[in-house]
Amino acid sequence: MGRLVVCELVTNAYRYGEGPIVVRVFRDERDGLVVVEVWDGGEGRPVVRPEDHTATRGRGLLFMTQIVQEWGVRPLNEGGKVTWAKLR
């Protein structure tokens, strides 16, 4: 599951973000769950698209949201964003 989450977040950062991509994986001290963070310099935010069985792409983020505990995006002070997901 972790590999799929990393692949989805990094692919989105590569396709829609800007600049270097940084991946950070750590354990949340509050609940012990693993958190994956992907940083990029782009200002755009990921969008979960509605389910479309005829689509040939654009379903990864929707699938990811269904297998993680929670996820989100936060802006960076220096520009860009961090997209993160907490694994179950």
PDB file of N, CA, C and O in Angstrom, chain B, residues numbered from 101:
ATOM      1  N   MET B 101       0.827  -1.189   0.000  1.00  0.00           N
ATOM      2  CA  MET B 101       0.000   0.000   0.000  1.00  0.00           C
ATOM      3  C   MET B 101       0.870   1.252   0.000  1.00  0.00           C
ATOM      4  O   MET B 101       0.591   2.200  -0.733  1.00  0.00           O
ATOM      5  N   GLY B 102       1.922   1.261   0.816  1.00  0.00           N
ATOM      6  CA  GLY B 102       2.794   2.425   0.882  1.00  0.00           C
ATOM      7  C   GLY B 102       3.425   2.753  -0.458  1.00  0.00           C
ATOM      8  O   GLY B 102       3.530   3.921  -0.832  1.00  0.00           O
ATOM      9  N   ARG B 103       3.837   1.740  -1.169  1.00  0.00           N
ATOM     10  CA  ARG B 103       4.459   1.948  -2.484  1.00  0.00           C
ATOM     11  C   ARG B 103       3.475   2.608  -3.449  1.00  0.00           C
ATOM     12  O   ARG B 103       3.852   3.502  -4.205  1.00  0.00           O
ATOM     13  N   LEU B 104       2.243   2.179  -3.425  1.00  0.00           N
ATOM     14  CA  LEU B 104       1.222   2.759  -4.298  1.00  0.00           C
ATOM     15  C   LEU B 104       0.998   4.236  -3.964  1.00  0.00           C
ATOM     16  O   LEU B 104       0.874   5.066  -4.864  1.00  0.00           O
ATOM     17  N   VAL B 105       0.946   4.558  -2.680  1.00  0.00           N
ATOM     18  CA  VAL B 105       0.732   5.945  -2.258  1.00  0.00           C
ATOM     19  C   VAL B 105       1.905   6.823  -2.697  1.00  0.00           C
ATOM     20  O   VAL B 105       1.703   7.910  -3.238  1.00  0.00           O
ATOM     21  N   VAL B 106       3.129   6.348  -2.463  1.00  0.00           N
ATOM     22  CA  VAL B 106       4.307   7.113  -2.890  1.00  0.00           C
ATOM     23  C   VAL B 106       4.283   7.316  -4.402  1.00  0.00           C
ATOM     24  O   VAL B 106       4.522   8.425  -4.880  1.00  0.00           O
ATOM     25  N   CYS B 107       4.001   6.270  -5.151  1.00  0.00           N
ATOM     26  CA  CYS B 107       3.967   6.379  -6.621  1.00  0.00           C
ATOM     27  C   CYS B 107       2.929   7.393  -7.079  1.00  0.00           C
ATOM     28  O   CYS B 107       3.208   8.190  -7.975  1.00  0.00           O
ATOM     29  N   GLU B 108       1.762   7.382  -6.499  1.00  0.00           N
ATOM     30  CA  GLU B 108       0.696   8.299  -6.902  1.00  0.00           C
ATOM     31  C   GLU B 108       1.071   9.745  -6.586  1.00  0.00           C
ATOM     32  O   GLU B 108       0.922  10.624  -7.435  1.00  0.00           O
ATOM     33  N   LEU B 109       1.551   9.993  -5.380  1.00  0.00           N
ATOM     34  CA  LEU B 109       1.884  11.363  -4.997  1.00  0.00           C
ATOM     35  C   LEU B 109       3.072  11.899  -5.788  1.00  0.00           C
ATOM     36  O   LEU B 109       3.066  13.060  -6.196  1.00  0.00           O
ATOM     37  N   VAL B 110       4.087  11.072  -6.010  1.00  0.00           N
ATOM     38  CA  VAL B 110       5.249  11.511  -6.790  1.00  0.00           C
ATOM     39  C   VAL B 110       4.862  11.733  -8.249  1.00  0.00           C
ATOM     40  O   VAL B 110       5.308  12.702  -8.864  1.00  0.00           O
ATOM     41  N   THR B 111       4.049  10.859  -8.802  1.00  0.00           N
ATOM     42  CA  THR B 111       3.607  11.037 -10.196  1.00  0.00           C
ATOM     43  C   THR B 111       2.836  12.339 -10.351  1.00  0.00           C
ATOM     44  O   THR B 111       3.051  13.066 -11.321  1.00  0.00           O
ATOM     45  N   ASN B 112       1.949  12.647  -9.421  1.00  0.00           N
ATOM     46  CA  ASN B 112       1.210  13.911  -9.492  1.00  0.00           C
ATOM     47  C   ASN B 112       2.146  15.109  -9.376  1.00  0.00           C
ATOM     48  O   ASN B 112       1.981  16.095 -10.094  1.00  0.00           O
ATOM     49  N   ALA B 113       3.129  15.031  -8.475  1.00  0.00           N
ATOM     50  CA  ALA B 113       4.088  16.123  -8.324  1.00  0.00           C
ATOM     51  C   ALA B 113       4.895  16.305  -9.614  1.00  0.00           C
ATOM     52  O   ALA B 113       5.172  17.435 -10.016  1.00  0.00           O
ATOM     53  N   TYR B 114       5.266  15.218 -10.252  1.00  0.00           N
ATOM     54  CA  TYR B 114       6.036  15.273 -11.493  1.00  0.00           C
ATOM     55  C   TYR B 114       5.209  15.860 -12.638  1.00  0.00           C
ATOM     56  O   TYR B 114       5.682  16.715 -13.386  1.00  0.00           O
ATOM     57  N   ARG B 115       3.981  15.390 -12.761  1.00  0.00           N
ATOM     58  CA  ARG B 115       3.122  15.825 -13.878  1.00  0.00           C
ATOM     59  C   ARG B 115       2.605  17.248 -13.720  1.00  0.00           C
ATOM     60  O   ARG B 115       2.560  18.006 -14.689  1.00  0.00           O
ATOM     61  N   TYR B 116       2.216  17.611 -12.509  1.00  0.00           N
ATOM     62  CA  TYR B 116       1.504  18.875 -12.317  1.00  0.00           C
ATOM     63  C   TYR B 116       2.255  19.892 -11.453  1.00  0.00           C
ATOM     64  O   TYR B 116       1.860  21.056 -11.389  1.00  0.00           O
ATOM     65  N   GLY B 117       3.326  19.468 -10.792  1.00  0.00           N
ATOM     66  CA  GLY B 117       4.085  20.364  -9.930  1.00  0.00           C
ATOM     67  C   GLY B 117       5.223  21.034 -10.682  1.00  0.00           C
ATOM     68  O   GLY B 117       5.278  21.019 -11.912  1.00  0.00           O
ATOM     69  N   GLU B 118       6.122  21.617  -9.919  1.00  0.00           N
ATOM     70  CA  GLU B 118       7.284  22.296 -10.480  1.00  0.00           C
ATOM     71  C   GLU B 118       8.494  22.022  -9.608  1.00  0.00           C
ATOM     72  O   GLU B 118       8.379  21.706  -8.424  1.00  0.00           O
ATOM     73  N   GLY B 119       9.662  22.155 -10.232  1.00  0.00           N
ATOM     74  CA  GLY B 119      10.920  22.074  -9.487  1.00  0.00           C
ATOM     75  C   GLY B 119      11.214  20.695  -8.947  1.00  0.00           C
ATOM     76  O   GLY B 119      10.598  19.706  -9.344  1.00  0.00           O
ATOM     77  N   PRO B 120      12.167  20.646  -8.035  1.00  0.00           N
ATOM     78  CA  PRO B 120      12.541  19.353  -7.457  1.00  0.00           C
ATOM     79  C   PRO B 120      11.399  18.760  -6.626  1.00  0.00           C
ATOM     80  O   PRO B 120      10.540  19.476  -6.112  1.00  0.00           O
ATOM     81  N   ILE B 121      11.420  17.445  -6.513  1.00  0.00           N
ATOM     82  CA  ILE B 121      10.437  16.716  -5.706  1.00  0.00           C
ATOM     83  C   ILE B 121      11.186  16.090  -4.537  1.00  0.00           C
ATOM     84  O   ILE B 121      12.231  15.464  -4.716  1.00  0.00           O
ATOM     85  N   VAL B 122      10.641  16.267  -3.342  1.00  0.00           N
ATOM     86  CA  VAL B 122      11.238  15.690  -2.137  1.00  0.00           C
ATOM     87  C   VAL B 122      10.215  14.756  -1.506  1.00  0.00           C
ATOM     88  O   VAL B 122       9.055  15.125  -1.324  1.00  0.00           O
ATOM     89  N   VAL B 123      10.646  13.555  -1.176  1.00  0.00           N
ATOM     90  CA  VAL B 123       9.771  12.571  -0.527  1.00  0.00           C
ATOM     91  C   VAL B 123      10.279  12.349   0.898  1.00  0.00           C
ATOM     92  O   VAL B 123      11.474  12.156   1.122  1.00  0.00           O
ATOM     93  N   ARG B 124       9.368  12.380   1.838  1.00  0.00           N
ATOM     94  CA  ARG B 124       9.708  12.145   3.240  1.00  0.00           C
ATOM     95  C   ARG B 124       8.718  11.129   3.799  1.00  0.00           C
ATOM     96  O   ARG B 124       7.510  11.252   3.596  1.00  0.00           O
ATOM     97  N   VAL B 125       9.233  10.136   4.497  1.00  0.00           N
ATOM     98  CA  VAL B 125       8.399   9.111   5.123  1.00  0.00           C
ATOM     99  C   VAL B 125       8.784   9.052   6.602  1.00  0.00           C
ATOM    100  O   VAL B 125       9.962   8.947   6.942  1.00  0.00           O
ATOM    101  N   PHE B 126       7.780   9.119   7.471  1.00  0.00           N
ATOM    102  CA  PHE B 126       8.055   9.080   8.908  1.00  0.00           C
ATOM    103  C   PHE B 126       6.852   8.517   9.644  1.00  0.00           C
ATOM    104  O   PHE B 126       5.759   8.399   9.089  1.00  0.00           O
ATOM    105  N   ARG B 127       7.075   8.174  10.897  1.00  0.00           N
ATOM    106  CA  ARG B 127       6.008   7.662  11.743  1.00  0.00           C
ATOM    107  C   ARG B 127       5.481   8.805  12.604  1.00  0.00           C
ATOM    108  O   ARG B 127       6.253   9.491  13.275  1.00  0.00           O
ATOM    109  N   ASP B 128       4.171   9.007  12.585  1.00  0.00           N
ATOM    110  CA  ASP B 128       3.533  10.038  13.401  1.00  0.00           C
ATOM    111  C   ASP B 128       3.625   9.609  14.866  1.00  0.00           C
ATOM    112  O   ASP B 128       3.140   8.539  15.234  1.00  0.00           O
ATOM    113  N   GLU B 129       4.239  10.435  15.690  1.00  0.00           N
ATOM    114  CA  GLU B 129       4.432  10.086  17.096  1.00  0.00           C
ATOM    115  C   GLU B 129       3.120  10.016  17.870  1.00  0.00           C
ATOM    116  O   GLU B 129       3.042   9.330  18.889  1.00  0.00           O
ATOM    117  N   ARG B 130       2.091  10.715  17.403  1.00  0.00           N
ATOM    118  CA  ARG B 130       0.817  10.738  18.134  1.00  0.00           C
ATOM    119  C   ARG B 130       0.051   9.435  18.015  1.00  0.00           C
ATOM    120  O   ARG B 130      -0.520   8.958  18.996  1.00  0.00           O
ATOM    121  N   ASP B 131       0.032   8.849  16.814  1.00  0.00           N
ATOM    122  CA  ASP B 131      -0.770   7.635  16.632  1.00  0.00           C
ATOM    123  C   ASP B 131       0.018   6.446  16.081  1.00  0.00           C
ATOM    124  O   ASP B 131      -0.537   5.358  15.928  1.00  0.00           O
ATOM    125  N   GLY B 132       1.303   6.642  15.784  1.00  0.00           N
ATOM    126  CA  GLY B 132       2.144   5.543  15.311  1.00  0.00           C
ATOM    127  C   GLY B 132       1.963   5.188  13.846  1.00  0.00           C
ATOM    128  O   GLY B 132       2.596   4.249  13.363  1.00  0.00           O
ATOM    129  N   LEU B 133       1.114   5.916  13.126  1.00  0.00           N
ATOM    130  CA  LEU B 133       0.885   5.609  11.713  1.00  0.00           C
ATOM    131  C   LEU B 133       1.970   6.234  10.836  1.00  0.00           C
ATOM    132  O   LEU B 133       2.556   7.258  11.186  1.00  0.00           O
ATOM    133  N   VAL B 134       2.223   5.604   9.702  1.00  0.00           N
ATOM    134  CA  VAL B 134       3.233   6.089   8.756  1.00  0.00           C
ATOM    135  C   VAL B 134       2.637   7.208   7.910  1.00  0.00           C
ATOM    136  O   VAL B 134       1.512   7.108   7.422  1.00  0.00           O
ATOM    137  N   VAL B 135       3.420   8.282   7.744  1.00  0.00           N
ATOM    138  CA  VAL B 135       3.017   9.425   6.933  1.00  0.00           C
ATOM    139  C   VAL B 135       3.987   9.538   5.760  1.00  0.00           C
ATOM    140  O   VAL B 135       5.203   9.455   5.935  1.00  0.00           O
ATOM    141  N   VAL B 136       3.434   9.727   4.568  1.00  0.00           N
ATOM    142  CA  VAL B 136       4.219   9.978   3.360  1.00  0.00           C
ATOM    143  C   VAL B 136       3.969  11.421   2.965  1.00  0.00           C
ATOM    144  O   VAL B 136       2.820  11.839   2.825  1.00  0.00           O
ATOM    145  N   GLU B 137       5.044  12.190   2.785  1.00  0.00           N
ATOM    146  CA  GLU B 137       4.936  13.566   2.319  1.00  0.00           C
ATOM    147  C   GLU B 137       5.700  13.712   1.017  1.00  0.00           C
ATOM    148  O   GLU B 137       6.808  13.194   0.876  1.00  0.00           O
ATOM    149  N   VAL B 138       5.105  14.421   0.066  1.00  0.00           N
ATOM    150  CA  VAL B 138       5.776  14.724  -1.197  1.00  0.00           C
ATOM    151  C   VAL B 138       5.723  16.228  -1.394  1.00  0.00           C
ATOM    152  O   VAL B 138       4.648  16.822  -1.476  1.00  0.00           O
ATOM    153  N   TRP B 139       6.900  16.836  -1.468  1.00  0.00           N
ATOM    154  CA  TRP B 139       7.021  18.283  -1.621  1.00  0.00           C
ATOM    155  C   TRP B 139       7.344  18.608  -3.068  1.00  0.00           C
ATOM    156  O   TRP B 139       8.139  17.909  -3.695  1.00  0.00           O
ATOM    157  N   ASP B 140       6.736  19.660  -3.606  1.00  0.00           N
ATOM    158  CA  ASP B 140       7.123  20.181  -4.917  1.00  0.00           C
ATOM    159  C   ASP B 140       6.881  21.685  -4.931  1.00  0.00           C
ATOM    160  O   ASP B 140       6.208  22.216  -4.048  1.00  0.00           O
ATOM    161  N   GLY B 141       7.425  22.370  -5.929  1.00  0.00           N
ATOM    162  CA  GLY B 141       7.360  23.819  -6.001  1.00  0.00           C
ATOM    163  C   GLY B 141       6.134  24.374  -6.684  1.00  0.00           C
ATOM    164  O   GLY B 141       6.010  25.592  -6.815  1.00  0.00           O
ATOM    165  N   GLY B 142       5.222  23.525  -7.126  1.00  0.00           N
ATOM    166  CA  GLY B 142       4.022  23.993  -7.824  1.00  0.00           C
ATOM    167  C   GLY B 142       2.972  24.529  -6.874  1.00  0.00           C
ATOM    168  O   GLY B 142       2.879  24.105  -5.723  1.00  0.00           O
ATOM    169  N   GLU B 143       2.192  25.459  -7.366  1.00  0.00           N
ATOM    170  CA  GLU B 143       1.129  26.053  -6.554  1.00  0.00           C
ATOM    171  C   GLU B 143      -0.204  25.314  -6.696  1.00  0.00           C
ATOM    172  O   GLU B 143      -1.066  25.437  -5.827  1.00  0.00           O
ATOM    173  N   GLY B 144      -0.386  24.552  -7.772  1.00  0.00           N
ATOM    174  CA  GLY B 144      -1.641  23.842  -8.003  1.00  0.00           C
ATOM    175  C   GLY B 144      -1.898  22.785  -6.943  1.00  0.00           C
ATOM    176  O   GLY B 144      -0.964  22.249  -6.347  1.00  0.00           O
ATOM    177  N   ARG B 145      -3.153  22.495  -6.715  1.00  0.00           N
ATOM    178  CA  ARG B 145      -3.543  21.501  -5.710  1.00  0.00           C
ATOM    179  C   ARG B 145      -4.115  20.261  -6.396  1.00  0.00           C
ATOM    180  O   ARG B 145      -4.781  20.373  -7.426  1.00  0.00           O
ATOM    181  N   PRO B 146      -3.855  19.073  -5.825  1.00  0.00           N
ATOM    182  CA  PRO B 146      -4.428  17.851  -6.397  1.00  0.00           C
ATOM    183  C   PRO B 146      -5.955  17.888  -6.339  1.00  0.00           C
ATOM    184  O   PRO B 146      -6.542  18.417  -5.395  1.00  0.00           O
ATOM    185  N   VAL B 147      -6.573  17.326  -7.348  1.00  0.00           N
ATOM    186  CA  VAL B 147      -8.033  17.288  -7.429  1.00  0.00           C
ATOM    187  C   VAL B 147      -8.466  15.838  -7.579  1.00  0.00           C
ATOM    188  O   VAL B 147      -8.022  15.138  -8.489  1.00  0.00           O
ATOM    189  N   VAL B 148      -9.331  15.397  -6.685  1.00  0.00           N
ATOM    190  CA  VAL B 148      -9.900  14.054  -6.799  1.00  0.00           C
ATOM    191  C   VAL B 148     -11.042  14.140  -7.799  1.00  0.00           C
ATOM    192  O   VAL B 148     -12.029  14.843  -7.583  1.00  0.00           O
ATOM    193  N   ARG B 149     -10.889  13.420  -8.884  1.00  0.00           N
ATOM    194  CA  ARG B 149     -11.915  13.441  -9.936  1.00  0.00           C
ATOM    195  C   ARG B 149     -13.004  12.420  -9.628  1.00  0.00           C
ATOM    196  O   ARG B 149     -12.747  11.412  -8.970  1.00  0.00           O
ATOM    197  N   PRO B 150     -14.213  12.681 -10.103  1.00  0.00           N
ATOM    198  CA  PRO B 150     -15.291  11.703  -9.904  1.00  0.00           C
ATOM    199  C   PRO B 150     -14.948  10.380 -10.590  1.00  0.00           C
ATOM    200  O   PRO B 150     -14.210  10.343 -11.575  1.00  0.00           O
ATOM    201  N   GLU B 151     -15.488   9.325 -10.058  1.00  0.00           N
ATOM    202  CA  GLU B 151     -15.248   8.000 -10.638  1.00  0.00           C
ATOM    203  C   GLU B 151     -15.781   7.946 -12.068  1.00  0.00           C
ATOM    204  O   GLU B 151     -16.928   8.304 -12.333  1.00  0.00           O
ATOM    205  N   ASP B 152     -14.928   7.494 -12.976  1.00  0.00           N
ATOM    206  CA  ASP B 152     -15.289   7.386 -14.392  1.00  0.00           C
ATOM    207  C   ASP B 152     -14.670   6.098 -14.925  1.00  0.00           C
ATOM    208  O   ASP B 152     -13.464   6.037 -15.164  1.00  0.00           O
ATOM    209  N   HIS B 153     -15.488   5.080 -15.108  1.00  0.00           N
ATOM    210  CA  HIS B 153     -14.990   3.765 -15.525  1.00  0.00           C
ATOM    211  C   HIS B 153     -14.480   3.750 -16.958  1.00  0.00           C
ATOM    212  O   HIS B 153     -13.821   2.793 -17.366  1.00  0.00           O
ATOM    213  N   THR B 154     -14.769   4.780 -17.717  1.00  0.00           N
ATOM    214  CA  THR B 154     -14.284   4.827 -19.102  1.00  0.00           C
ATOM    215  C   THR B 154     -12.967   5.587 -19.227  1.00  0.00           C
ATOM    216  O   THR B 154     -12.331   5.551 -20.280  1.00  0.00           O
ATOM    217  N   ALA B 155     -12.555   6.270 -18.172  1.00  0.00           N
ATOM    218  CA  ALA B 155     -11.322   7.066 -18.221  1.00  0.00           C
ATOM    219  C   ALA B 155     -10.102   6.156 -18.310  1.00  0.00           C
ATOM    220  O   ALA B 155     -10.072   5.074 -17.724  1.00  0.00           O
ATOM    221  N   THR B 156      -9.114   6.606 -19.042  1.00  0.00           N
ATOM    222  CA  THR B 156      -7.864   5.851 -19.150  1.00  0.00           C
ATOM    223  C   THR B 156      -6.802   6.388 -18.204  1.00  0.00           C
ATOM    224  O   THR B 156      -5.733   5.792 -18.073  1.00  0.00           O
ATOM    225  N   ARG B 157      -7.084   7.512 -17.539  1.00  0.00           N
ATOM    226  CA  ARG B 157      -6.180   8.068 -16.545  1.00  0.00           C
ATOM    227  C   ARG B 157      -6.970   8.956 -15.594  1.00  0.00           C
ATOM    228  O   ARG B 157      -8.143   9.242 -15.833  1.00  0.00           O
ATOM    229  N   GLY B 158      -6.321   9.393 -14.509  1.00  0.00           N
ATOM    230  CA  GLY B 158      -6.982  10.298 -13.586  1.00  0.00           C
ATOM    231  C   GLY B 158      -7.728   9.628 -12.451  1.00  0.00           C
ATOM    232  O   GLY B 158      -8.516  10.270 -11.757  1.00  0.00           O
ATOM    233  N   ARG B 159      -7.481   8.323 -12.254  1.00  0.00           N
ATOM    234  CA  ARG B 159      -8.181   7.614 -11.180  1.00  0.00           C
ATOM    235  C   ARG B 159      -7.310   7.325  -9.969  1.00  0.00           C
ATOM    236  O   ARG B 159      -7.810   6.871  -8.940  1.00  0.00           O
ATOM    237  N   GLY B 160      -6.022   7.580 -10.079  1.00  0.00           N
ATOM    238  CA  GLY B 160      -5.085   7.210  -9.023  1.00  0.00           C
ATOM    239  C   GLY B 160      -5.342   7.898  -7.701  1.00  0.00           C
ATOM    240  O   GLY B 160      -5.319   7.255  -6.651  1.00  0.00           O
ATOM    241  N   LEU B 161      -5.588   9.199  -7.737  1.00  0.00           N
ATOM    242  CA  LEU B 161      -5.808   9.935  -6.501  1.00  0.00           C
ATOM    243  C   LEU B 161      -7.107   9.491  -5.827  1.00  0.00           C
ATOM    244  O   LEU B 161      -7.167   9.392  -4.601  1.00  0.00           O
ATOM    245  N   LEU B 162      -8.132   9.226  -6.611  1.00  0.00           N
ATOM    246  CA  LEU B 162      -9.390   8.727  -6.053  1.00  0.00           C
ATOM    247  C   LEU B 162      -9.155   7.387  -5.349  1.00  0.00           C
ATOM    248  O   LEU B 162      -9.630   7.180  -4.233  1.00  0.00           O
ATOM    249  N   PHE B 163      -8.436   6.497  -5.991  1.00  0.00           N
ATOM    250  CA  PHE B 163      -8.135   5.204  -5.388  1.00  0.00           C
ATOM    251  C   PHE B 163      -7.312   5.384  -4.107  1.00  0.00           C
ATOM    252  O   PHE B 163      -7.582   4.750  -3.087  1.00  0.00           O
ATOM    253  N   MET B 164      -6.305   6.258  -4.180  1.00  0.00           N
ATOM    254  CA  MET B 164      -5.453   6.481  -3.014  1.00  0.00           C
ATOM    255  C   MET B 164      -6.266   6.969  -1.812  1.00  0.00           C
ATOM    256  O   MET B 164      -6.031   6.531  -0.686  1.00  0.00           O
ATOM    257  N   THR B 165      -7.217   7.871  -2.048  1.00  0.00           N
ATOM    258  CA  THR B 165      -8.012   8.410  -0.938  1.00  0.00           C
ATOM    259  C   THR B 165      -8.834   7.320  -0.249  1.00  0.00           C
ATOM    260  O   THR B 165      -9.205   7.460   0.916  1.00  0.00           O
ATOM    261  N   GLN B 166      -9.114   6.248  -0.964  1.00  0.00           N
ATOM    262  CA  GLN B 166      -9.917   5.173  -0.400  1.00  0.00           C
ATOM    263  C   GLN B 166      -9.110   4.175   0.418  1.00  0.00           C
ATOM    264  O   GLN B 166      -9.681   3.387   1.173  1.00  0.00           O
ATOM    265  N   ILE B 167      -7.773   4.201   0.275  1.00  0.00           N
ATOM    266  CA  ILE B 167      -6.956   3.214   0.998  1.00  0.00           C
ATOM    267  C   ILE B 167      -6.126   3.825   2.124  1.00  0.00           C
ATOM    268  O   ILE B 167      -5.516   3.089   2.901  1.00  0.00           O
ATOM    269  N   VAL B 168      -6.088   5.159   2.230  1.00  0.00           N
ATOM    270  CA  VAL B 168      -5.320   5.793   3.302  1.00  0.00           C
ATOM    271  C   VAL B 168      -6.249   6.217   4.446  1.00  0.00           C
ATOM    272  O   VAL B 168      -7.463   6.322   4.271  1.00  0.00           O
ATOM    273  N   GLN B 169      -5.663   6.453   5.594  1.00  0.00           N
ATOM    274  CA  GLN B 169      -6.423   6.918   6.764  1.00  0.00           C
ATOM    275  C   GLN B 169      -6.943   8.335   6.510  1.00  0.00           C
ATOM    276  O   GLN B 169      -8.120   8.630   6.718  1.00  0.00           O
ATOM    277  N   GLU B 170      -6.034   9.202   6.055  1.00  0.00           N
ATOM    278  CA  GLU B 170      -6.393  10.573   5.701  1.00  0.00           C
ATOM    279  C   GLU B 170      -5.296  11.135   4.812  1.00  0.00           C
ATOM    280  O   GLU B 170      -4.208  10.568   4.716  1.00  0.00           O
ATOM    281  N   TRP B 171      -5.589  12.247   4.167  1.00  0.00           N
ATOM    282  CA  TRP B 171      -4.601  12.882   3.314  1.00  0.00           C
ATOM    283  C   TRP B 171      -4.930  14.367   3.209  1.00  0.00           C
ATOM    284  O   TRP B 171      -6.010  14.806   3.604  1.00  0.00           O
ATOM    285  N   GLY B 172      -3.992  15.126   2.676  1.00  0.00           N
ATOM    286  CA  GLY B 172      -4.236  16.547   2.526  1.00  0.00           C
ATOM    287  C   GLY B 172      -3.091  17.239   1.816  1.00  0.00           C
ATOM    288  O   GLY B 172      -2.123  16.611   1.386  1.00  0.00           O
ATOM    289  N   VAL B 173      -3.228  18.546   1.707  1.00  0.00           N
ATOM    290  CA  VAL B 173      -2.225  19.394   1.064  1.00  0.00           C
ATOM    291  C   VAL B 173      -2.042  20.620   1.932  1.00  0.00           C
ATOM    292  O   VAL B 173      -3.010  21.180   2.448  1.00  0.00           O
ATOM    293  N   ARG B 174      -0.791  21.037   2.093  1.00  0.00           N
ATOM    294  CA  ARG B 174      -0.546  22.287   2.801  1.00  0.00           C
ATOM    295  C   ARG B 174       0.484  23.098   2.030  1.00  0.00           C
ATOM    296  O   ARG B 174       1.436  22.542   1.483  1.00  0.00           O
ATOM    297  N   PRO B 175       0.293  24.413   1.986  1.00  0.00           N
ATOM    298  CA  PRO B 175       1.252  25.269   1.282  1.00  0.00           C
ATOM    299  C   PRO B 175       2.547  25.402   2.091  1.00  0.00           C
ATOM    300  O   PRO B 175       2.550  25.283   3.316  1.00  0.00           O
ATOM    301  N   LEU B 176       3.631  25.647   1.378  1.00  0.00           N
ATOM    302  CA  LEU B 176       4.918  25.910   2.020  1.00  0.00           C
ATOM    303  C   LEU B 176       5.162  27.411   2.048  1.00  0.00           C
ATOM    304  O   LEU B 176       4.806  28.111   1.100  1.00  0.00           O
ATOM    305  N   ASN B 177       5.759  27.909   3.109  1.00  0.00           N
ATOM    306  CA  ASN B 177       6.054  29.344   3.214  1.00  0.00           C
ATOM    307  C   ASN B 177       6.934  29.832   2.072  1.00  0.00           C
ATOM    308  O   ASN B 177       6.767  30.956   1.598  1.00  0.00           O
ATOM    309  N   GLU B 178       7.864  29.002   1.628  1.00  0.00           N
ATOM    310  CA  GLU B 178       8.784  29.384   0.569  1.00  0.00           C
ATOM    311  C   GLU B 178       8.208  29.158  -0.831  1.00  0.00           C
ATOM    312  O   GLU B 178       8.913  29.322  -1.827  1.00  0.00           O
ATOM    313  N   GLY B 179       6.937  28.785  -0.906  1.00  0.00           N
ATOM    314  CA  GLY B 179       6.277  28.497  -2.182  1.00  0.00           C
ATOM    315  C   GLY B 179       6.176  27.004  -2.396  1.00  0.00           C
ATOM    316  O   GLY B 179       6.967  26.232  -1.855  1.00  0.00           O
ATOM    317  N   GLY B 180       5.217  26.611  -3.174  1.00  0.00           N
ATOM    318  CA  GLY B 180       4.999  25.192  -3.416  1.00  0.00           C
ATOM    319  C   GLY B 180       4.064  24.596  -2.374  1.00  0.00           C
ATOM    320  O   GLY B 180       3.328  25.304  -1.687  1.00  0.00           O
ATOM    321  N   LYS B 181       4.118  23.279  -2.281  1.00  0.00           N
ATOM    322  CA  LYS B 181       3.176  22.588  -1.398  1.00  0.00           C
ATOM    323  C   LYS B 181       3.742  21.255  -0.953  1.00  0.00           C
ATOM    324  O   LYS B 181       4.711  20.742  -1.514  1.00  0.00           O
ATOM    325  N   VAL B 182       3.109  20.714   0.069  1.00  0.00           N
ATOM    326  CA  VAL B 182       3.349  19.351   0.526  1.00  0.00           C
ATOM    327  C   VAL B 182       2.033  18.615   0.420  1.00  0.00           C
ATOM    328  O   VAL B 182       1.033  19.036   1.002  1.00  0.00           O
ATOM    329  N   THR B 183       2.024  17.520  -0.318  1.00  0.00           N
ATOM    330  CA  THR B 183       0.860  16.638  -0.347  1.00  0.00           C
ATOM    331  C   THR B 183       1.229  15.441   0.527  1.00  0.00           C
ATOM    332  O   THR B 183       2.288  14.837   0.353  1.00  0.00           O
ATOM    333  N   TRP B 184       0.356  15.109   1.457  1.00  0.00           N
ATOM    334  CA  TRP B 184       0.679  14.055   2.418  1.00  0.00           C
ATOM    335  C   TRP B 184      -0.455  13.044   2.518  1.00  0.00           C
ATOM    336  O   TRP B 184      -1.609  13.336   2.204  1.00  0.00           O
ATOM    337  N   ALA B 185      -0.093  11.858   2.960  1.00  0.00           N
ATOM    338  CA  ALA B 185      -1.075  10.799   3.197  1.00  0.00           C
ATOM    339  C   ALA B 185      -0.637   9.998   4.414  1.00  0.00           C
ATOM    340  O   ALA B 185       0.542   9.681   4.575  1.00  0.00           O
ATOM    341  N   LYS B 186      -1.593   9.681   5.257  1.00  0.00           N
ATOM    342  CA  LYS B 186      -1.330   8.858   6.444  1.00  0.00           C
ATOM    343  C   LYS B 186      -1.848   7.455   6.149  1.00  0.00           C
ATOM    344  O   LYS B 186      -3.029   7.259   5.860  1.00  0.00           O
ATOM    345  N   LEU B 187      -0.943   6.489   6.227  1.00  0.00           N
ATOM    346  CA  LEU B 187      -1.302   5.098   5.914  1.00  0.00           C
ATOM    347  C   LEU B 187      -1.996   4.444   7.094  1.00  0.00           C
ATOM    348  O   LEU B 187      -1.735   4.772   8.251  1.00  0.00           O
ATOM    349  N   ARG B 188      -2.888   3.512   6.777  1.00  0.00           N
ATOM    350  CA  ARG B 188      -3.600   2.775   7.832  1.00  0.00           C
ATOM    351  C   ARG B 188      -2.711   1.714   8.421  1.00  0.00           C
ATOM    352  O   ARG B 188      -3.130   0.988   9.323  1.00  0.00           O
TER     353      ARG B 188
END
